[in-house]
């Protein structure tokens, strides 16, 4: 009960994003053959130092999965902020929810919603509602492989803060987009040893009309070391390529990080 209370308090904190795509398959999951009613993880970091101005950095991430009879509810959030004096260098975050039904079957429907922003790249806000059919390709004690495909409705609002000066158009008013999209992802988990875990995900999103334009492709790769039952140290790389960005930002984005996570 104490862990649930702590987690609930952390989930109420402000939330932030890694980029335009949320890496949903990197969240903690409750396996379909597990009798455990819930699982979760919490990680965070804080740094403050005096330079010419006060430099401040805060990161918080939490995710939670709960079995409800034949369904699974997944909640997640993330918050990042970096400030140098009165200037915000980085700000972004997300709130994410997904409901999977009939999780013990080989084919299961899932429904998801998310809200996010990523100031440093110019994404003021992004809202998504969607649904997928998820296919269980492989599930053993040491390996899991899933594929999913579906549709989603996406709203985005972009500014030109991250656009290089030589690419700026004459008019730099914010751009808003509302469009249906196809959504495909694949996820793979593998226990390299008893204490070393690997998980990877591939994500593909594209507008329906015009077909295969304004496409986003992303992947993540994580290798984690279980220090003990509850503590994990991980190294993670996340990459996004965006074909025809809404505003002319750099189409490539990546982040390499390490995480110390408490799992329950």
C-alpha positions as CSV (number, residue, x, y, z in Angstrom):
1,X,0.0,0.0,0.0
2,X,2.9,2.4,0.8
3,X,4.4,1.9,-2.6
4,X,1.0,2.6,-4.3
5,X,0.7,5.8,-2.3
6,X,4.2,7.0,-3.2
7,X,3.6,6.2,-6.8
8,X,0.2,8.0,-6.9
9,X,1.9,11.2,-5.5
10,X,4.6,11.0,-8.1
11,X,2.1,10.6,-10.9
12,X,0.5,13.8,-9.8
13,X,3.6,15.8,-10.5
14,X,3.9,17.8,-13.7
15,X,4.7,15.7,-16.8
16,X,7.2,15.9,-19.8
17,X,8.1,14.3,-23.2
18,X,11.2,12.8,-24.8
19,X,10.2,13.8,-28.4
20,X,7.3,13.6,-30.8
21,X,6.8,9.8,-30.3
22,X,6.2,8.3,-26.9
23,X,8.1,5.1,-26.5
24,X,5.2,3.2,-25.0
25,X,6.8,-0.2,-25.3
26,X,9.5,0.8,-22.9
27,X,7.0,1.1,-20.0
28,X,6.7,-1.5,-17.3
29,X,4.1,-4.2,-18.2
30,X,2.1,-6.8,-16.4
31,X,2.7,-10.1,-18.3
32,X,-0.5,-11.9,-19.3
33,X,0.5,-15.1,-17.4
34,X,1.4,-13.2,-14.2
35,X,-0.6,-13.4,-11.1
36,X,0.9,-10.1,-9.9
37,X,-1.9,-7.5,-9.8
38,X,0.3,-4.5,-10.5
39,X,3.8,-3.4,-11.4
40,X,5.4,0.0,-11.5
41,X,8.6,1.9,-11.8
42,X,9.8,5.4,-10.6
43,X,13.0,7.2,-11.6
44,X,14.2,10.8,-11.1
45,X,17.2,13.1,-10.9
46,X,17.9,16.5,-9.6
47,X,20.9,18.9,-9.9
48,X,21.5,22.5,-8.9
49,X,24.8,24.3,-9.1
50,X,26.0,27.9,-8.8
51,X,27.7,29.2,-12.0
52,X,27.3,32.8,-13.2
53,X,23.6,32.0,-12.7
54,X,22.0,29.1,-10.9
55,X,21.9,26.0,-13.1
56,X,18.9,23.7,-12.3
57,X,17.9,20.4,-13.8
58,X,15.0,18.1,-12.8
59,X,13.9,14.8,-14.3
60,X,11.0,12.6,-13.1
61,X,9.5,9.5,-14.8
62,X,6.9,7.0,-13.6
63,X,4.9,4.2,-15.1
64,X,2.4,1.8,-13.7
65,X,0.6,-1.3,-15.0
66,X,-2.4,-3.0,-13.3
67,X,-4.4,-6.1,-14.2
68,X,-8.2,-5.7,-14.1
69,X,-9.6,-9.2,-14.7
70,X,-8.9,-9.8,-18.4
71,X,-7.6,-6.3,-19.1
72,X,-4.5,-4.3,-18.3
73,X,-4.3,-0.6,-17.6
74,X,-1.0,1.2,-18.3
75,X,-0.3,4.8,-17.0
76,X,2.9,6.8,-17.5
77,X,4.3,10.2,-17.3
78,X,7.6,12.0,-17.7
79,X,8.9,15.5,-16.8
80,X,12.2,17.2,-17.8
81,X,13.3,20.7,-17.2
82,X,16.6,22.5,-17.4
83,X,17.0,26.2,-16.4
84,X,20.0,28.4,-16.5
85,X,19.2,31.5,-14.4
86,X,15.9,32.9,-15.7
87,X,16.2,31.0,-19.1
88,X,14.5,27.7,-19.7
89,X,16.9,25.6,-21.7
90,X,14.7,22.5,-22.0
91,X,11.1,21.8,-21.1
92,X,8.9,18.9,-22.2
93,X,6.7,16.1,-21.0
94,X,3.9,13.7,-21.5
95,X,0.9,12.0,-19.8
96,X,-0.1,8.6,-21.3
97,X,-2.8,6.0,-20.7
98,X,-3.5,2.7,-22.5
99,X,-6.1,0.0,-21.9
100,X,-5.6,-3.5,-23.2
101,X,-8.4,-6.1,-23.2
102,X,-8.2,-9.9,-23.3
103,X,-4.5,-9.8,-22.5
104,X,-4.3,-13.6,-22.2
105,X,-5.2,-14.0,-25.9
106,X,-2.9,-14.0,-28.9
107,X,-4.8,-11.0,-30.4
108,X,-5.9,-8.2,-28.2
109,X,-7.4,-4.7,-28.8
110,X,-5.9,-1.7,-27.1
111,X,-7.0,1.9,-26.7
112,X,-4.7,4.8,-25.9
113,X,-4.6,8.6,-25.2
114,X,-1.7,10.9,-24.7
115,X,-0.8,14.6,-24.2
116,X,2.7,15.9,-24.6
117,X,5.0,18.9,-25.4
118,X,8.6,19.4,-26.2
119,X,9.6,23.1,-26.1
120,X,13.2,22.7,-27.3
121,X,12.1,21.2,-30.6
122,X,9.2,23.6,-31.1
123,X,6.3,21.3,-30.2
124,X,3.9,23.4,-28.1
125,X,1.4,20.5,-27.7
126,X,0.4,17.2,-29.1
127,X,-2.8,15.2,-28.3
128,X,-3.5,11.7,-29.6
129,X,-6.5,9.3,-29.4
130,X,-6.2,5.9,-31.0
131,X,-6.7,2.1,-31.0
132,X,-4.6,-0.9,-32.2
133,X,-4.9,-4.6,-32.6
134,X,-1.9,-6.2,-30.8
135,X,-0.5,-9.6,-31.9
136,X,1.4,-11.9,-29.6
137,X,4.1,-13.5,-31.8
138,X,6.2,-15.0,-29.0
139,X,6.0,-15.1,-25.2
140,X,8.3,-17.3,-23.1
141,X,9.9,-16.9,-19.7
142,X,12.9,-15.1,-21.3
143,X,11.5,-13.7,-24.5
144,X,8.5,-11.7,-25.7
145,X,7.8,-10.3,-29.2
146,X,4.7,-8.3,-30.1
147,X,3.4,-6.5,-33.2
148,X,0.5,-4.0,-33.3
149,X,-1.2,-1.8,-35.9
150,X,-4.1,0.6,-35.8
151,X,-5.2,4.2,-36.4
152,X,-5.1,7.4,-34.4
153,X,-6.3,11.0,-34.5
154,X,-3.5,13.4,-33.9
155,X,-3.5,17.2,-33.1
156,X,-0.2,19.1,-33.0
157,X,0.7,22.7,-32.6
158,X,4.3,23.8,-33.5
159,X,6.3,27.0,-33.3
160,X,9.6,28.0,-35.0
161,X,11.8,28.3,-31.9
162,X,14.0,25.3,-33.0
163,X,14.2,26.1,-36.7
164,X,17.6,27.3,-37.9
165,X,17.6,30.9,-39.0
166,X,18.4,30.1,-42.6
167,X,15.3,27.9,-42.8
168,X,12.9,30.3,-41.3
169,X,9.9,31.3,-43.6
170,X,8.7,34.8,-44.0
171,X,5.7,34.1,-41.7
172,X,6.5,32.3,-38.5
173,X,3.0,32.0,-37.0
174,X,2.4,28.7,-35.1
175,X,1.2,25.8,-37.3
176,X,-1.6,23.5,-36.2
177,X,-2.4,20.1,-37.7
178,X,-5.3,17.7,-37.1
179,X,-5.0,14.5,-39.1
180,X,-5.8,10.7,-38.9
181,X,-2.7,8.4,-39.0
182,X,-1.7,4.8,-39.4
183,X,0.3,3.5,-36.4
184,X,2.5,0.4,-36.4
185,X,4.9,-0.8,-33.7
186,X,6.9,-3.8,-32.7
187,X,8.5,-4.7,-29.3
188,X,11.0,-7.3,-28.2
189,X,12.1,-8.2,-24.7
190,X,14.9,-10.7,-23.9
191,X,16.6,-11.8,-20.7
192,X,20.3,-12.0,-21.6
193,X,21.0,-13.4,-18.2
194,X,19.2,-13.6,-14.9
195,X,20.1,-10.0,-14.1
196,X,20.7,-8.4,-17.5
197,X,17.7,-7.5,-19.6
198,X,17.2,-6.1,-23.1
199,X,14.2,-4.4,-24.6
200,X,13.7,-2.7,-27.9
201,X,10.9,-1.1,-29.8
202,X,10.2,0.1,-33.4
203,X,7.5,2.7,-34.1
204,X,6.1,3.9,-37.4
205,X,3.4,6.6,-37.8
206,X,2.2,8.2,-41.1
207,X,-0.7,10.2,-42.3
208,X,-3.4,8.5,-44.2
209,X,-3.7,11.3,-46.8
210,X,-1.5,12.0,-48.6
211,X,-0.3,8.4,-48.1
212,X,3.1,7.8,-46.6
213,X,3.9,11.6,-46.2
214,X,4.7,13.3,-43.0
215,X,6.0,10.0,-41.6
216,X,7.8,9.5,-38.3
217,X,10.0,6.5,-37.6
218,X,11.5,5.8,-34.1
219,X,13.2,3.2,-32.1
220,X,14.5,2.6,-28.6
221,X,17.0,0.2,-27.2
222,X,17.6,-0.4,-23.5
223,X,20.0,-2.7,-21.6
224,X,19.3,-3.0,-17.9
225,X,21.1,-4.5,-15.0
226,X,19.1,-5.6,-12.0
227,X,21.1,-4.5,-9.0
228,X,18.5,-6.2,-6.8
229,X,14.8,-7.0,-6.7
230,X,13.7,-3.4,-6.9
231,X,16.7,-1.4,-8.3
232,X,17.7,-1.4,-12.0
233,X,20.5,0.6,-13.8
234,X,19.9,1.0,-17.5
235,X,21.4,2.5,-20.6
236,X,19.0,3.8,-23.2
237,X,19.2,5.2,-26.7
238,X,16.2,6.7,-28.4
239,X,16.1,7.9,-32.1
240,X,13.5,9.6,-34.3
241,X,13.5,10.4,-38.0
242,X,10.8,12.6,-39.3
243,X,10.1,12.8,-43.0
244,X,8.6,16.3,-43.9
245,X,8.5,17.8,-40.4
246,X,5.6,20.2,-39.8
247,X,8.1,23.0,-39.4
248,X,11.6,22.8,-40.9
249,X,13.5,21.5,-37.9
250,X,16.3,18.9,-38.2
251,X,14.6,15.6,-39.2
252,X,16.9,13.5,-36.9
253,X,16.6,13.5,-33.1
254,X,18.3,11.2,-30.6
255,X,18.8,10.9,-26.9
256,X,21.3,8.7,-25.0
257,X,20.8,8.4,-21.3
258,X,21.3,6.3,-18.2
259,X,18.6,5.6,-15.6
260,X,18.5,4.4,-12.1
261,X,15.0,3.0,-11.5
262,X,13.0,1.7,-8.6
263,X,10.6,-1.0,-9.6
264,X,7.8,-2.7,-7.7
